[in-house]
Amino acid sequence: MKPAQRYGTLAITLHWLIALLVFAQIWLGWWMIEIPKYPVGVRAAWFNLHKSIGLSIALLIVLRLAWRMRQAPPPLPAALPRWQARAAGVNHFLLYAALLVQPLVGYLGSSFSGYPVRYFGIKLPGWGWEWPAAKDFLSQVHLGLAWLVTLLVLAHITAAVAHLVKRDGIFQRMLPRALSAPAAAEEAQRAG
């Protein structure tokens, strides 16, 4: 079997950087809601870190989408069942959308909280005023998106592991070259 074409270095780097930040964000998001509200400073520091990571993810998603518009992804192997290709497309679309909308909803919700939003210590402009009903509504949307992102990430990981086990070359397309070279050599040796 001919090995699948690979993603480029920038796409691979952005994928794994975003993945690392999303894993950190999921863990931090679920953990920090248990932090007591008093003393305020401790909770505020963790929430501002969460907001900073979320906004960074949104910026990286915009960069990744801009790159993707200019650089087509490598084609999927012809042997891949059509339903899997469609499922991958839907999952990727929803994941990109959720990872872009999630921090924006969080930012807007924070704007209506009455507290400033800080991006790694830099105070960002507020786009709202203290409006508890809007803040509560956007917090619920943010929570729903957190569940959606978590489920989409789990589906993505499940599919990636399935392709790793199948050794169909799809998983290796997104591995850094140093990690995928031994797998490619082993695959070529088996095929030859």
N, C-alpha and C positions, 0 to 999 in steps of 0.2 A: 504494500500500500504506500502510495506517495505521501510524504508528510505534509500536513496542512501548512499553508503559508503563515508567517508570523506577523504579529503587530510590530510596529516600529518602537524604538526606544522611548520616545516621548509618550506614546500611548500606554506603554507598559509601566513607565514611571508614574504617570498620572493615575492609572488604575490602582496600583499598589499603595500609593500615597493616600488616595481617597479611601481605599479600603481600610487602611490603618486608622485614619481619622474617623471613619464611620464606626468601626469597632469600638474605638475609644469613646466616641460620642454616645453610642448605644449604652455602653456600660455606665458612663458618667451620668447620662440622662436618667437612667433608672435608679442609680445609686443616690443621686443628689436630692431626689424628692423626699428622701427620708431624713435629710439634715434638718435639725430643729430650726425654727424661725428665729430663735434667740440663742445666742447673741447674733445680731443681724450681719455683722461683718464676715463671719465664717461662711454663712449661706450665700451672701452676695458675691464673695470671691469665687466660689465654685460655680455659681450661676453665670457670672461674667466669663469665666473660662469656657463654660459650655456654649455661651453665645458666641464667643470668639472663634471657637472651633467650628461651630455651625456656619458662621459667615465665611470662614475660610473654605469650608467644603463647598459652599455655594459658588465662591469665586473659582475654585478648581473645576467645578462642574461646567461653569461657563467657558473656561479655558478648554476643557476637554471637548465640549460640544463644538466650539469654534474650530478646533483642530479636526474634529470628526467631519465637519462640513467640507473641509479642504482635502481630507485624506480618507478615502473609502476603507472600510475594514477589509481584512483579507476574506476571500470567499470561504464559505463553509464547504466542507467536503460534500461531494455529490451523493455519497452514500448515507448522509445524515437524513433520517426520516423528516418529511416535510413538517409534521406536527411539532417536532423538536425545534426546528428552525423558527417556526412561528412562535412557539412558546418562549424561545430565547429573545426574539424581537419584542414581544409584549413585555417580558420581564425587564429588559434593558430600558425600554421606553418609560415604563412606570417607575423604575428605579431612578433614572435621570430626573424625571418630573418631580418625584417625591423629594429627592435630595436637593432640588432647587427650590421647591415651594416650602418645604419644612423650615429652613432657616428664615425665609421671608415672613412666614406666619409667626414664627417666634419673635422676630424683630418687631413686627407690628404689634403683637401682643404686649411686648415689653414697653413699647412706646405709649401704650395706654395704661401702664402700671403706675406711672408717676415717678418711677426710678429711671435714671439715665442708663443707656446702653453703652457699655465700654468694649472696645475692640482691643484686646490685649493692653488695657489701661488707657487707651485713647477714647475720650468721650465722643460719641457719635451724635449727630443731630437727632432730636426727637421729632417724630412725624405725627404725634398725637398729643393728647392731653390725658389727664387722669380720668378714665372712664371705666369703672370696674366691670360693667356688663360686657363691654367689648373685649376687655382683657380676659374675662372668664370664658367668653365664647371662643376667642382665639386660642386660649390655653387648651380647651377641649379639642379643637381642630388639630393643634400641635400634638396632643396626646394620640389622637386617632392616626395621624401621619407617622408618629413614632412606631405604632403597632404595624402599620403598613410597611414602613421601611424595614423593620425587623423581619417580617414575613418574607418580603422580597429578597432580602439578603440571605435568609435561610434557603429559599428556593434557588437562588443563584449558586450558593455554596453546594447544595445538594446536586445540582446539575454538573457543576465543576468536578466534584468528586466522582460522579458517575462516569464522566469522560476520562478522568484520570485512571479509573479502574478498567475501563474499556480499552485504554491506550489507543484512542482513535486520532490523537494528535491535536484535538481541540484545546485541551487543558494546556498543553505545552506552548500554544500560540501566545499566551499571555505571561509566560514565565520569562524572567530575565535570561539572556543568552547563557550566562555562566551556569544557571541551574538546569536549563533545557538541553544543553550540549550532551551530557551523559545519557539522558533519556533518548535523544535522537540517535546517538551512536548505537545504543542497545537495540533500538527499533530497526535501524538499518542492518545490523548484524543478524537479527532474527529474519528479516525479509530476504537477505542475501543467501 
